[in-house]
Amino acid sequence: MQRPITKRSIVVGERKTSISLESEFFDAFKDVAHRERKHLGTLAQEIDANRASGTNLSSAIRLYVLADLQRRAGA
């Protein structure tokens, strides 16, 4: 079953942009930001600055969330 993807607006640095994430990924993204004691925009800016060229921000956020889950699971 496919999860619906929702487009959300966030501020990354000084610019407003949109990301398209499934609710589960967005909730996990918020959890990571909370654990790291960062605003969503701040964490998104860091992810944006470190993402591979050709990767869109939404995909980079998904990969960041996945890596966080793997780290915490000890994988």
PyMOL Python script that loads the backbone (N, CA, C, O; Angstrom):
from pymol import cmd

cmd.read_pdbstr("""\
ATOM      1  N   MET A   1       0.840  -1.187   0.000  1.00  0.00           N
ATOM      2  CA  MET A   1       0.000   0.000   0.000  1.00  0.00           C
ATOM      3  C   MET A   1       0.880   1.244   0.000  1.00  0.00           C
ATOM      4  O   MET A   1       1.757   1.388   0.852  1.00  0.00           O
ATOM      5  N   GLN A   2       0.653   2.125  -0.936  1.00  0.00           N
ATOM      6  CA  GLN A   2       1.427   3.358  -1.002  1.00  0.00           C
ATOM      7  C   GLN A   2       0.916   4.369   0.011  1.00  0.00           C
ATOM      8  O   GLN A   2      -0.288   4.509   0.228  1.00  0.00           O
ATOM      9  N   ARG A   3       1.849   5.061   0.616  1.00  0.00           N
ATOM     10  CA  ARG A   3       1.517   6.130   1.557  1.00  0.00           C
ATOM     11  C   ARG A   3       1.392   7.428   0.771  1.00  0.00           C
ATOM     12  O   ARG A   3       2.177   7.685  -0.142  1.00  0.00           O
ATOM     13  N   PRO A   4       0.400   8.249   1.127  1.00  0.00           N
ATOM     14  CA  PRO A   4       0.291   9.538   0.433  1.00  0.00           C
ATOM     15  C   PRO A   4       1.454  10.455   0.801  1.00  0.00           C
ATOM     16  O   PRO A   4       1.889  10.514   1.951  1.00  0.00           O
ATOM     17  N   ILE A   5       1.931  11.154  -0.195  1.00  0.00           N
ATOM     18  CA  ILE A   5       3.004  12.123   0.007  1.00  0.00           C
ATOM     19  C   ILE A   5       2.369  13.495   0.127  1.00  0.00           C
ATOM     20  O   ILE A   5       1.537  13.887  -0.691  1.00  0.00           O
ATOM     21  N   THR A   6       2.774  14.216   1.156  1.00  0.00           N
ATOM     22  CA  THR A   6       2.221  15.541   1.409  1.00  0.00           C
ATOM     23  C   THR A   6       3.307  16.584   1.197  1.00  0.00           C
ATOM     24  O   THR A   6       4.435  16.426   1.664  1.00  0.00           O
ATOM     25  N   LYS A   7       2.961  17.632   0.500  1.00  0.00           N
ATOM     26  CA  LYS A   7       3.893  18.743   0.280  1.00  0.00           C
ATOM     27  C   LYS A   7       3.748  19.717   1.445  1.00  0.00           C
ATOM     28  O   LYS A   7       2.643  20.118   1.811  1.00  0.00           O
ATOM     29  N   ARG A   8       4.893  20.086   2.017  1.00  0.00           N
ATOM     30  CA  ARG A   8       4.911  21.015   3.142  1.00  0.00           C
ATOM     31  C   ARG A   8       5.910  22.128   2.855  1.00  0.00           C
ATOM     32  O   ARG A   8       6.937  21.901   2.214  1.00  0.00           O
ATOM     33  N   SER A   9       5.611  23.306   3.324  1.00  0.00           N
ATOM     34  CA  SER A   9       6.524  24.442   3.174  1.00  0.00           C
ATOM     35  C   SER A   9       7.367  24.577   4.427  1.00  0.00           C
ATOM     36  O   SER A   9       6.856  24.492   5.543  1.00  0.00           O
ATOM     37  N   ILE A  10       8.665  24.787   4.236  1.00  0.00           N
ATOM     38  CA  ILE A  10       9.568  25.044   5.354  1.00  0.00           C
ATOM     39  C   ILE A  10      10.531  26.153   4.945  1.00  0.00           C
ATOM     40  O   ILE A  10      10.710  26.440   3.761  1.00  0.00           O
ATOM     41  N   VAL A  11      11.137  26.760   5.937  1.00  0.00           N
ATOM     42  CA  VAL A  11      12.141  27.792   5.682  1.00  0.00           C
ATOM     43  C   VAL A  11      13.508  27.162   5.895  1.00  0.00           C
ATOM     44  O   VAL A  11      13.811  26.654   6.975  1.00  0.00           O
ATOM     45  N   VAL A  12      14.327  27.203   4.853  1.00  0.00           N
ATOM     46  CA  VAL A  12      15.681  26.658   4.887  1.00  0.00           C
ATOM     47  C   VAL A  12      16.632  27.831   4.713  1.00  0.00           C
ATOM     48  O   VAL A  12      16.732  28.415   3.634  1.00  0.00           O
ATOM     49  N   GLY A  13      17.320  28.160   5.778  1.00  0.00           N
ATOM     50  CA  GLY A  13      18.155  29.361   5.741  1.00  0.00           C
ATOM     51  C   GLY A  13      17.261  30.578   5.643  1.00  0.00           C
ATOM     52  O   GLY A  13      16.447  30.838   6.529  1.00  0.00           O
ATOM     53  N   GLU A  14      17.412  31.309   4.580  1.00  0.00           N
ATOM     54  CA  GLU A  14      16.607  32.520   4.375  1.00  0.00           C
ATOM     55  C   GLU A  14      15.546  32.331   3.305  1.00  0.00           C
ATOM     56  O   GLU A  14      14.852  33.279   2.937  1.00  0.00           O
ATOM     57  N   ARG A  15      15.420  31.097   2.801  1.00  0.00           N
ATOM     58  CA  ARG A  15      14.469  30.891   1.707  1.00  0.00           C
ATOM     59  C   ARG A  15      13.385  29.901   2.093  1.00  0.00           C
ATOM     60  O   ARG A  15      13.615  28.942   2.830  1.00  0.00           O
ATOM     61  N   LYS A  16      12.212  30.163   1.578  1.00  0.00           N
ATOM     62  CA  LYS A  16      11.085  29.264   1.790  1.00  0.00           C
ATOM     63  C   LYS A  16      11.081  28.251   0.651  1.00  0.00           C
ATOM     64  O   LYS A  16      11.208  28.619  -0.516  1.00  0.00           O
ATOM     65  N   THR A  17      10.937  26.991   0.992  1.00  0.00           N
ATOM     66  CA  THR A  17      10.905  25.942  -0.021  1.00  0.00           C
ATOM     67  C   THR A  17       9.876  24.902   0.394  1.00  0.00           C
ATOM     68  O   THR A  17       9.338  24.954   1.500  1.00  0.00           O
ATOM     69  N   SER A  18       9.612  23.976  -0.483  1.00  0.00           N
ATOM     70  CA  SER A  18       8.665  22.917  -0.130  1.00  0.00           C
ATOM     71  C   SER A  18       9.370  21.576  -0.200  1.00  0.00           C
ATOM     72  O   SER A  18      10.280  21.363  -1.001  1.00  0.00           O
ATOM     73  N   ILE A  19       8.918  20.680   0.665  1.00  0.00           N
ATOM     74  CA  ILE A  19       9.396  19.306   0.657  1.00  0.00           C
ATOM     75  C   ILE A  19       8.168  18.412   0.540  1.00  0.00           C
ATOM     76  O   ILE A  19       7.084  18.750   1.018  1.00  0.00           O
ATOM     77  N   SER A  20       8.357  17.284  -0.095  1.00  0.00           N
ATOM     78  CA  SER A  20       7.269  16.313  -0.261  1.00  0.00           C
ATOM     79  C   SER A  20       7.677  15.037   0.441  1.00  0.00           C
ATOM     80  O   SER A  20       8.574  14.326  -0.014  1.00  0.00           O
ATOM     81  N   LEU A  21       7.014  14.746   1.556  1.00  0.00           N
ATOM     82  CA  LEU A  21       7.339  13.574   2.361  1.00  0.00           C
ATOM     83  C   LEU A  21       6.074  12.852   2.793  1.00  0.00           C
ATOM     84  O   LEU A  21       5.018  13.459   2.965  1.00  0.00           O
ATOM     85  N   GLU A  22       6.204  11.548   2.963  1.00  0.00           N
ATOM     86  CA  GLU A  22       5.136  10.769   3.581  1.00  0.00           C
ATOM     87  C   GLU A  22       5.030  11.225   5.039  1.00  0.00           C
ATOM     88  O   GLU A  22       6.015  11.672   5.628  1.00  0.00           O
ATOM     89  N   SER A  23       3.847  11.111   5.608  1.00  0.00           N
ATOM     90  CA  SER A  23       3.632  11.560   6.992  1.00  0.00           C
ATOM     91  C   SER A  23       4.594  10.883   7.957  1.00  0.00           C
ATOM     92  O   SER A  23       5.082  11.514   8.895  1.00  0.00           O
ATOM     93  N   GLU A  24       4.871   9.597   7.733  1.00  0.00           N
ATOM     94  CA  GLU A  24       5.766   8.862   8.627  1.00  0.00           C
ATOM     95  C   GLU A  24       7.180   9.439   8.588  1.00  0.00           C
ATOM     96  O   GLU A  24       7.829   9.558   9.627  1.00  0.00           O
ATOM     97  N   PHE A  25       7.658   9.796   7.401  1.00  0.00           N
ATOM     98  CA  PHE A  25       8.988  10.393   7.292  1.00  0.00           C
ATOM     99  C   PHE A  25       9.006  11.791   7.899  1.00  0.00           C
ATOM    100  O   PHE A  25       9.976  12.168   8.556  1.00  0.00           O
ATOM    101  N   PHE A  26       7.948  12.557   7.687  1.00  0.00           N
ATOM    102  CA  PHE A  26       7.911  13.900   8.263  1.00  0.00           C
ATOM    103  C   PHE A  26       7.891  13.822   9.784  1.00  0.00           C
ATOM    104  O   PHE A  26       8.575  14.596  10.453  1.00  0.00           O
ATOM    105  N   ASP A  27       7.112  12.894  10.336  1.00  0.00           N
ATOM    106  CA  ASP A  27       7.079  12.720  11.793  1.00  0.00           C
ATOM    107  C   ASP A  27       8.450  12.306  12.324  1.00  0.00           C
ATOM    108  O   ASP A  27       8.894  12.801  13.360  1.00  0.00           O
ATOM    109  N   ALA A  28       9.120  11.396  11.613  1.00  0.00           N
ATOM    110  CA  ALA A  28      10.454  10.964  12.024  1.00  0.00           C
ATOM    111  C   ALA A  28      11.449  12.120  11.910  1.00  0.00           C
ATOM    112  O   ALA A  28      12.328  12.263  12.759  1.00  0.00           O
ATOM    113  N   PHE A  29      11.319  12.939  10.874  1.00  0.00           N
ATOM    114  CA  PHE A  29      12.163  14.114  10.692  1.00  0.00           C
ATOM    115  C   PHE A  29      11.998  15.070  11.876  1.00  0.00           C
ATOM    116  O   PHE A  29      12.981  15.584  12.408  1.00  0.00           O
ATOM    117  N   LYS A  30      10.748  15.302  12.283  1.00  0.00           N
ATOM    118  CA  LYS A  30      10.479  16.160  13.443  1.00  0.00           C
ATOM    119  C   LYS A  30      11.095  15.557  14.704  1.00  0.00           C
ATOM    120  O   LYS A  30      11.649  16.285  15.529  1.00  0.00           O
ATOM    121  N   ASP A  31      11.004  14.231  14.862  1.00  0.00           N
ATOM    122  CA  ASP A  31      11.584  13.563  16.030  1.00  0.00           C
ATOM    123  C   ASP A  31      13.104  13.747  16.075  1.00  0.00           C
ATOM    124  O   ASP A  31      13.670  14.025  17.132  1.00  0.00           O
ATOM    125  N   VAL A  32      13.751  13.591  14.934  1.00  0.00           N
ATOM    126  CA  VAL A  32      15.210  13.777  14.868  1.00  0.00           C
ATOM    127  C   VAL A  32      15.563  15.208  15.260  1.00  0.00           C
ATOM    128  O   VAL A  32      16.472  15.427  16.061  1.00  0.00           O
ATOM    129  N   ALA A  33      14.853  16.177  14.701  1.00  0.00           N
ATOM    130  CA  ALA A  33      15.117  17.581  15.024  1.00  0.00           C
ATOM    131  C   ALA A  33      14.937  17.825  16.524  1.00  0.00           C
ATOM    132  O   ALA A  33      15.733  18.530  17.145  1.00  0.00           O
ATOM    133  N   HIS A  34      13.902  17.246  17.088  1.00  0.00           N
ATOM    134  CA  HIS A  34      13.643  17.414  18.525  1.00  0.00           C
ATOM    135  C   HIS A  34      14.779  16.797  19.344  1.00  0.00           C
ATOM    136  O   HIS A  34      15.271  17.423  20.283  1.00  0.00           O
ATOM    137  N   ARG A  35      15.196  15.589  19.001  1.00  0.00           N
ATOM    138  CA  ARG A  35      16.284  14.924  19.718  1.00  0.00           C
ATOM    139  C   ARG A  35      17.593  15.700  19.608  1.00  0.00           C
ATOM    140  O   ARG A  35      18.373  15.760  20.558  1.00  0.00           O
ATOM    141  N   GLU A  36      17.824  16.292  18.435  1.00  0.00           N
ATOM    142  CA  GLU A  36      19.049  17.075  18.228  1.00  0.00           C
ATOM    143  C   GLU A  36      18.899  18.511  18.708  1.00  0.00           C
ATOM    144  O   GLU A  36      19.833  19.307  18.611  1.00  0.00           O
ATOM    145  N   ARG A  37      17.721  18.837  19.225  1.00  0.00           N
ATOM    146  CA  ARG A  37      17.419  20.178  19.750  1.00  0.00           C
ATOM    147  C   ARG A  37      17.649  21.263  18.702  1.00  0.00           C
ATOM    148  O   ARG A  37      18.303  22.277  18.945  1.00  0.00           O
ATOM    149  N   LYS A  38      17.077  20.999  17.516  1.00  0.00           N
ATOM    150  CA  LYS A  38      17.183  21.940  16.404  1.00  0.00           C
ATOM    151  C   LYS A  38      15.799  22.217  15.842  1.00  0.00           C
ATOM    152  O   LYS A  38      14.897  21.385  15.936  1.00  0.00           O
ATOM    153  N   HIS A  39      15.648  23.386  15.263  1.00  0.00           N
ATOM    154  CA  HIS A  39      14.421  23.687  14.533  1.00  0.00           C
ATOM    155  C   HIS A  39      14.454  22.896  13.232  1.00  0.00           C
ATOM    156  O   HIS A  39      15.526  22.577  12.718  1.00  0.00           O
ATOM    157  N   LEU A  40      13.278  22.585  12.704  1.00  0.00           N
ATOM    158  CA  LEU A  40      13.207  21.845  11.439  1.00  0.00           C
ATOM    159  C   LEU A  40      14.001  22.549  10.341  1.00  0.00           C
ATOM    160  O   LEU A  40      14.727  21.906   9.582  1.00  0.00           O
ATOM    161  N   GLY A  41      13.863  23.848  10.262  1.00  0.00           N
ATOM    162  CA  GLY A  41      14.555  24.598   9.225  1.00  0.00           C
ATOM    163  C   GLY A  41      16.065  24.521   9.359  1.00  0.00           C
ATOM    164  O   GLY A  41      16.780  24.457   8.359  1.00  0.00           O
ATOM    165  N   THR A  42      16.550  24.525  10.593  1.00  0.00           N
ATOM    166  CA  THR A  42      17.988  24.432  10.830  1.00  0.00           C
ATOM    167  C   THR A  42      18.510  23.071  10.393  1.00  0.00           C
ATOM    168  O   THR A  42      19.531  22.983   9.712  1.00  0.00           O
ATOM    169  N   LEU A  43      17.808  22.007  10.787  1.00  0.00           N
ATOM    170  CA  LEU A  43      18.222  20.668  10.387  1.00  0.00           C
ATOM    171  C   LEU A  43      18.123  20.506   8.873  1.00  0.00           C
ATOM    172  O   LEU A  43      19.009  19.919   8.253  1.00  0.00           O
ATOM    173  N   ALA A  44      17.063  21.018   8.283  1.00  0.00           N
ATOM    174  CA  ALA A  44      16.909  20.948   6.824  1.00  0.00           C
ATOM    175  C   ALA A  44      18.042  21.693   6.122  1.00  0.00           C
ATOM    176  O   ALA A  44      18.520  21.250   5.077  1.00  0.00           O
ATOM    177  N   GLN A  45      18.473  22.818   6.686  1.00  0.00           N
ATOM    178  CA  GLN A  45      19.574  23.585   6.100  1.00  0.00           C
ATOM    179  C   GLN A  45      20.869  22.779   6.141  1.00  0.00           C
ATOM    180  O   GLN A  45      21.636  22.781   5.178  1.00  0.00           O
ATOM    181  N   GLU A  46      21.111  22.092   7.254  1.00  0.00           N
ATOM    182  CA  GLU A  46      22.310  21.257   7.364  1.00  0.00           C
ATOM    183  C   GLU A  46      22.269  20.099   6.361  1.00  0.00           C
ATOM    184  O   GLU A  46      23.267  19.795   5.708  1.00  0.00           O
ATOM    185  N   ILE A  47      21.116  19.468   6.251  1.00  0.00           N
ATOM    186  CA  ILE A  47      20.959  18.372   5.294  1.00  0.00           C
ATOM    187  C   ILE A  47      21.159  18.905   3.877  1.00  0.00           C
ATOM    188  O   ILE A  47      21.838  18.282   3.061  1.00  0.00           O
ATOM    189  N   ASP A  48      20.567  20.054   3.594  1.00  0.00           N
ATOM    190  CA  ASP A  48      20.676  20.675   2.268  1.00  0.00           C
ATOM    191  C   ASP A  48      22.132  20.963   1.918  1.00  0.00           C
ATOM    192  O   ASP A  48      22.558  20.730   0.786  1.00  0.00           O
ATOM    193  N   ALA A  49      22.894  21.465   2.880  1.00  0.00           N
ATOM    194  CA  ALA A  49      24.291  21.821   2.637  1.00  0.00           C
ATOM    195  C   ALA A  49      25.167  20.595   2.395  1.00  0.00           C
ATOM    196  O   ALA A  49      26.206  20.693   1.741  1.00  0.00           O
ATOM    197  N   ASN A  50      24.753  19.441   2.919  1.00  0.00           N
ATOM    198  CA  ASN A  50      25.584  18.239   2.829  1.00  0.00           C
ATOM    199  C   ASN A  50      25.067  17.196   1.844  1.00  0.00           C
ATOM    200  O   ASN A  50      25.661  16.125   1.715  1.00  0.00           O
ATOM    201  N   ARG A  51      23.986  17.486   1.155  1.00  0.00           N
ATOM    202  CA  ARG A  51      23.421  16.467   0.262  1.00  0.00           C
ATOM    203  C   ARG A  51      24.231  16.345  -1.019  1.00  0.00           C
ATOM    204  O   ARG A  51      24.889  17.287  -1.461  1.00  0.00           O
ATOM    205  N   ALA A  52      24.162  15.166  -1.591  1.00  0.00           N
ATOM    206  CA  ALA A  52      24.867  14.907  -2.853  1.00  0.00           C
ATOM    207  C   ALA A  52      24.211  15.700  -3.970  1.00  0.00           C
ATOM    208  O   ALA A  52      22.997  15.899  -3.976  1.00  0.00           O
ATOM    209  N   SER A  53      25.018  16.146  -4.904  1.00  0.00           N
ATOM    210  CA  SER A  53      24.451  16.884  -6.033  1.00  0.00           C
ATOM    211  C   SER A  53      23.529  15.946  -6.803  1.00  0.00           C
ATOM    212  O   SER A  53      23.812  14.757  -6.949  1.00  0.00           O
ATOM    213  N   GLY A  54      22.455  16.482  -7.278  1.00  0.00           N
ATOM    214  CA  GLY A  54      21.478  15.686  -8.011  1.00  0.00           C
ATOM    215  C   GLY A  54      20.415  15.068  -7.122  1.00  0.00           C
ATOM    216  O   GLY A  54      19.426  14.532  -7.623  1.00  0.00           O
ATOM    217  N   THR A  55      20.603  15.135  -5.810  1.00  0.00           N
ATOM    218  CA  THR A  55      19.609  14.607  -4.873  1.00  0.00           C
ATOM    219  C   THR A  55      18.727  15.756  -4.421  1.00  0.00           C
ATOM    220  O   THR A  55      19.230  16.787  -3.976  1.00  0.00           O
ATOM    221  N   ASN A  56      17.414  15.588  -4.531  1.00  0.00           N
ATOM    222  CA  ASN A  56      16.547  16.669  -4.074  1.00  0.00           C
ATOM    223  C   ASN A  56      16.455  16.655  -2.552  1.00  0.00           C
ATOM    224  O   ASN A  56      16.787  15.659  -1.910  1.00  0.00           O
ATOM    225  N   LEU A  57      16.007  17.759  -1.988  1.00  0.00           N
ATOM    226  CA  LEU A  57      15.986  17.907  -0.533  1.00  0.00           C
ATOM    227  C   LEU A  57      15.089  16.871   0.128  1.00  0.00           C
ATOM    228  O   LEU A  57      15.443  16.341   1.181  1.00  0.00           O
ATOM    229  N   SER A  58      13.953  16.572  -0.454  1.00  0.00           N
ATOM    230  CA  SER A  58      13.045  15.579   0.143  1.00  0.00           C
ATOM    231  C   SER A  58      13.724  14.220   0.249  1.00  0.00           C
ATOM    232  O   SER A  58      13.626  13.552   1.279  1.00  0.00           O
ATOM    233  N   SER A  59      14.405  13.815  -0.800  1.00  0.00           N
ATOM    234  CA  SER A  59      15.123  12.530  -0.776  1.00  0.00           C
ATOM    235  C   SER A  59      16.257  12.563   0.240  1.00  0.00           C
ATOM    236  O   SER A  59      16.485  11.588   0.956  1.00  0.00           O
ATOM    237  N   ALA A  60      16.964  13.683   0.301  1.00  0.00           N
ATOM    238  CA  ALA A  60      18.061  13.809   1.255  1.00  0.00           C
ATOM    239  C   ALA A  60      17.541  13.702   2.693  1.00  0.00           C
ATOM    240  O   ALA A  60      18.203  13.113   3.548  1.00  0.00           O
ATOM    241  N   ILE A  61      16.378  14.260   2.960  1.00  0.00           N
ATOM    242  CA  ILE A  61      15.782  14.163   4.300  1.00  0.00           C
ATOM    243  C   ILE A  61      15.425  12.710   4.601  1.00  0.00           C
ATOM    244  O   ILE A  61      15.685  12.225   5.702  1.00  0.00           O
ATOM    245  N   ARG A  62      14.835  12.015   3.639  1.00  0.00           N
ATOM    246  CA  ARG A  62      14.505  10.596   3.846  1.00  0.00           C
ATOM    247  C   ARG A  62      15.766   9.796   4.182  1.00  0.00           C
ATOM    248  O   ARG A  62      15.755   8.975   5.099  1.00  0.00           O
ATOM    249  N   LEU A  63      16.851  10.035   3.439  1.00  0.00           N
ATOM    250  CA  LEU A  63      18.102   9.318   3.684  1.00  0.00           C
ATOM    251  C   LEU A  63      18.680   9.661   5.052  1.00  0.00           C
ATOM    252  O   LEU A  63      19.231   8.789   5.724  1.00  0.00           O
ATOM    253  N   TYR A  64      18.563  10.905   5.467  1.00  0.00           N
ATOM    254  CA  TYR A  64      19.045  11.333   6.783  1.00  0.00           C
ATOM    255  C   TYR A  64      18.255  10.630   7.889  1.00  0.00           C
ATOM    256  O   TYR A  64      18.832  10.145   8.862  1.00  0.00           O
ATOM    257  N   VAL A  65      16.942  10.580   7.730  1.00  0.00           N
ATOM    258  CA  VAL A  65      16.081   9.912   8.709  1.00  0.00           C
ATOM    259  C   VAL A  65      16.422   8.422   8.771  1.00  0.00           C
ATOM    260  O   VAL A  65      16.532   7.855   9.858  1.00  0.00           O
ATOM    261  N   LEU A  66      16.588   7.794   7.620  1.00  0.00           N
ATOM    262  CA  LEU A  66      16.953   6.375   7.569  1.00  0.00           C
ATOM    263  C   LEU A  66      18.289   6.139   8.270  1.00  0.00           C
ATOM    264  O   LEU A  66      18.409   5.209   9.067  1.00  0.00           O
ATOM    265  N   ALA A  67      19.288   6.962   7.986  1.00  0.00           N
ATOM    266  CA  ALA A  67      20.600   6.821   8.621  1.00  0.00           C
ATOM    267  C   ALA A  67      20.493   6.980  10.141  1.00  0.00           C
ATOM    268  O   ALA A  67      21.150   6.262  10.895  1.00  0.00           O
ATOM    269  N   ASP A  68      19.666   7.917  10.577  1.00  0.00           N
ATOM    270  CA  ASP A  68      19.463   8.115  12.021  1.00  0.00           C
ATOM    271  C   ASP A  68      18.846   6.867  12.649  1.00  0.00           C
ATOM    272  O   ASP A  68      19.286   6.424  13.710  1.00  0.00           O
ATOM    273  N   LEU A  69      17.851   6.312  12.013  1.00  0.00           N
ATOM    274  CA  LEU A  69      17.205   5.103  12.528  1.00  0.00           C
ATOM    275  C   LEU A  69      18.184   3.929  12.567  1.00  0.00           C
ATOM    276  O   LEU A  69      18.186   3.144  13.515  1.00  0.00           O
ATOM    277  N   GLN A  70      19.005   3.817  11.539  1.00  0.00           N
ATOM    278  CA  GLN A  70      19.997   2.740  11.504  1.00  0.00           C
ATOM    279  C   GLN A  70      21.043   2.915  12.603  1.00  0.00           C
ATOM    280  O   GLN A  70      21.433   1.939  13.243  1.00  0.00           O
ATOM    281  N   ARG A  71      21.497   4.142  12.828  1.00  0.00           N
ATOM    282  CA  ARG A  71      22.462   4.411  13.899  1.00  0.00           C
ATOM    283  C   ARG A  71      21.880   4.020  15.244  1.00  0.00           C
ATOM    284  O   ARG A  71      22.540   3.366  16.052  1.00  0.00           O
ATOM    285  N   ARG A  72      20.653   4.421  15.479  1.00  0.00           N
ATOM    286  CA  ARG A  72      20.028   4.140  16.774  1.00  0.00           C
ATOM    287  C   ARG A  72      19.721   2.664  16.963  1.00  0.00           C
ATOM    288  O   ARG A  72      19.649   2.184  18.094  1.00  0.00           O
ATOM    289  N   ALA A  73      19.537   1.936  15.856  1.00  0.00           N
ATOM    290  CA  ALA A  73      19.273   0.495  15.930  1.00  0.00           C
ATOM    291  C   ALA A  73      20.579  -0.305  15.999  1.00  0.00           C
ATOM    292  O   ALA A  73      20.568  -1.519  16.206  1.00  0.00           O
ATOM    293  N   GLY A  74      21.706   0.401  15.820  1.00  0.00           N
ATOM    294  CA  GLY A  74      22.993  -0.274  15.864  1.00  0.00           C
ATOM    295  C   GLY A  74      23.336  -0.997  14.585  1.00  0.00           C
ATOM    296  O   GLY A  74      24.182  -1.891  14.583  1.00  0.00           O
ATOM    297  N   ALA A  75      22.681  -0.616  13.481  1.00  0.00           N
ATOM    298  CA  ALA A  75      22.946  -1.290  12.199  1.00  0.00           C
ATOM    299  C   ALA A  75      24.179  -0.756  11.533  1.00  0.00           C
ATOM    300  O   ALA A  75      24.543  -1.212  10.449  1.00  0.00           O
TER     301      ALA A  75
END
""", "prot")
cmd.dss("prot")
cmd.show_as("cartoon", "prot")
cmd.util.cbc("prot")
cmd.orient("prot")
